Amino acid sequence: MMNKIFYKHYVFLSQLNNLIEKNLLKFRNINIIVNTNYNRDQYKKEENDIINFAKKNQIPFLIKNDMQKCIKYNADGIYIESNNKSIIKPTLLKKKIIIIGTAHNQLEYFYKKKQNCKIIALSPIFGNSKFSINKTLGPIKFNLISKNWNTTICALGGVNEANLKKVYLTKSSVIASQRYLTK
């Protein structure tokens, strides 16, 4: 696996197994985004396993879309999806947290700036199971959309080992992926 030192890597996890644990420990700049959208007991156990693994290995972790769980678990940050329009007030928290938001266009970018996002993930850069190849941005359109953004930019959507060199052509300094570590 290629790992540029100046790139931060964020990985979305909803379960943990030996392969994922082994791959997570290979990276230097890895951060975990814990998917907490589930309410069943089985998923709560998976959520606790991921958080305990992150704390044990001193890996920073973020909670997806849930400010109460972010406070409860003493997370390093929160990840806000593009459809979440609630305003996060970081001054209410005891420690400084990372706020990451997802945007698909300029309008969503301005919503994320209002939400005090320090990192904005522009998605989808490549094709994946959620977005067809026709709805992806590609490196050129990715750079055109984010040209005047004065924030840290994250490449999200379909990033894998085969197209990682294309990500380096963009002005992003952060990479986020769901399936990169599972293969």
N, C-alpha and C positions, 0 to 999 in steps of 0.2 A: 504494500500500500504506500502510495506517495503521500508525503506529509511535509508541506512547506511550513517552516517554523513561524513565519509571521501570520499565517492564517489561523484563525480560531475555527474549531469544528464544533458544531452543535448536532446532536443526534437525538431524534425523537424515539422514546422507548415506551412501550406499554407492557412488555414482558422481558424477562431476563433469562438467559441460558448460558451454558459454558462457552459456546462459540462467541456470543456477544461480549461476555466478560473478558475473554482473551483478546478480542479485537479492540475493545475499549482501552485496555491497558497499554496498547501499542502506541497510542497517540500521546503527544505532549500537551497540546492545546485543546483537549476535548472537554465539552460541557454536555450534560444530559438534560433534555427537556422531558419531564415526566408527564405522560398523558393521563390526566385525572378526570376525564369526562365520564367515567363509568361509575356505577353505584353498587353493583353486586359485590358480595363478599370476596369472591375469587379475585376480582380485579383490585380490590383494596389490599389484598395480600401481595399481589404483584407490585402494586404501587409502593408498599412498605419495603419489599425486597430491593427494588431499584434505589430507593432513598437510602436504605441502610448500606447497600453496596457503594453508593457514591460517597457517603460520609466516611465509610471505612477506608476507602482508597483516596480520600481527599480530592474527589472530583467535584467541581462546582455543578450544581443542578438547579434547574428552573422548573416551576410548576406551570402547567398550561391552563390559562383562563380562569384561575381560581385564586383570588387574593387571600381568602381566609386560610386555605391550605398552605399558601406561600408563607404566611405568618406562623401558622401552626408548626410546620416542619423546619422553620428557620432557613428557608431556601435562599439561594444566592440571587434569585430573580424570578421574573414572571414572563411568560410568553403569551402574547395576545393575538388571537386569530383575526383575520380581516373582517369577519362579520361581528366581532365584539366591539361595540362603540362606547363602552363605559369608560369614564375618565379615571385614571389611576393617579392618586396623589401620593407621591413618594415621601412627602414630608410627614405623613402620618406613621411611617414605619420607623423602627428603632435603628435600623442599619441601612446603609446605602445598597440598593438593589439594582440589578440589570433589568431593564424593561426592553423586551424585543417585540416588535409587531410585524405582521405580514401585510403587504400591500400588493395589489395586482395592477394598479394604475396610479395616476397623479392624485386623483380625488382621495383615494384611500391613504396615500402618503400624507396628505394634510391632516386627516383624522389621526393618524399615528403620531404625527408631530404634536397634536393637541393632547394626546395621551402620554406625553413625555417619553416616548420611545427613544432610546439611545442607539439602538440598532434596528434597522428596518430591512426585513427580508422581502426582496422582490421575487415574485413567483408567477408562473413556473418558467424557469430558464430552459429546461429540457423536458421532453415527453416522459410521462410516467403513467401509472394505472389510473390516476385521478384526472389527468389532462391529456388530451390527444396531441399528436405532433402538430396539428393545425392551430392549436391554442397556445403553443409555447412561444417564448420570446426569442430565444437564441442569444448569443453574445452581443450581436450588433444592436438589436432592438433593446436589449437589457441596458446597454450603455447609453442609448439615446433617451430612454425613459428616465434613467437615474442621473443624467448629465448634470442637472442643477441641484441635486439633493445635497444638502450640507449636513449629512449624518453618515454614520458608518453603515455600509450597505452589505447585505448578506445575499448570497446566491442560494435559492431554494427551489427544489422541484426537479427530480430526475437526475440529480448529481450522483455519478458513480465513477468507478476507476477508469472506465473507457473515455469519458468526456471531461475528466478533471482538468486536463490541460487547456480546454476551451474556457473553463472558469477563470483560469489565470489571465485570460485576455480581457476580462471585464474589470471594472473599477471596484469590485467587491473585495473586502478583506476578511470576510467571514463566509463559511460554507455551512449549510444545514442540510441534513438528509435523514430519511427514514429508513431506507433499505441498504445504505452503503456498508454498514457493519455486519449485516446478516448474511452476506455472500462471501 
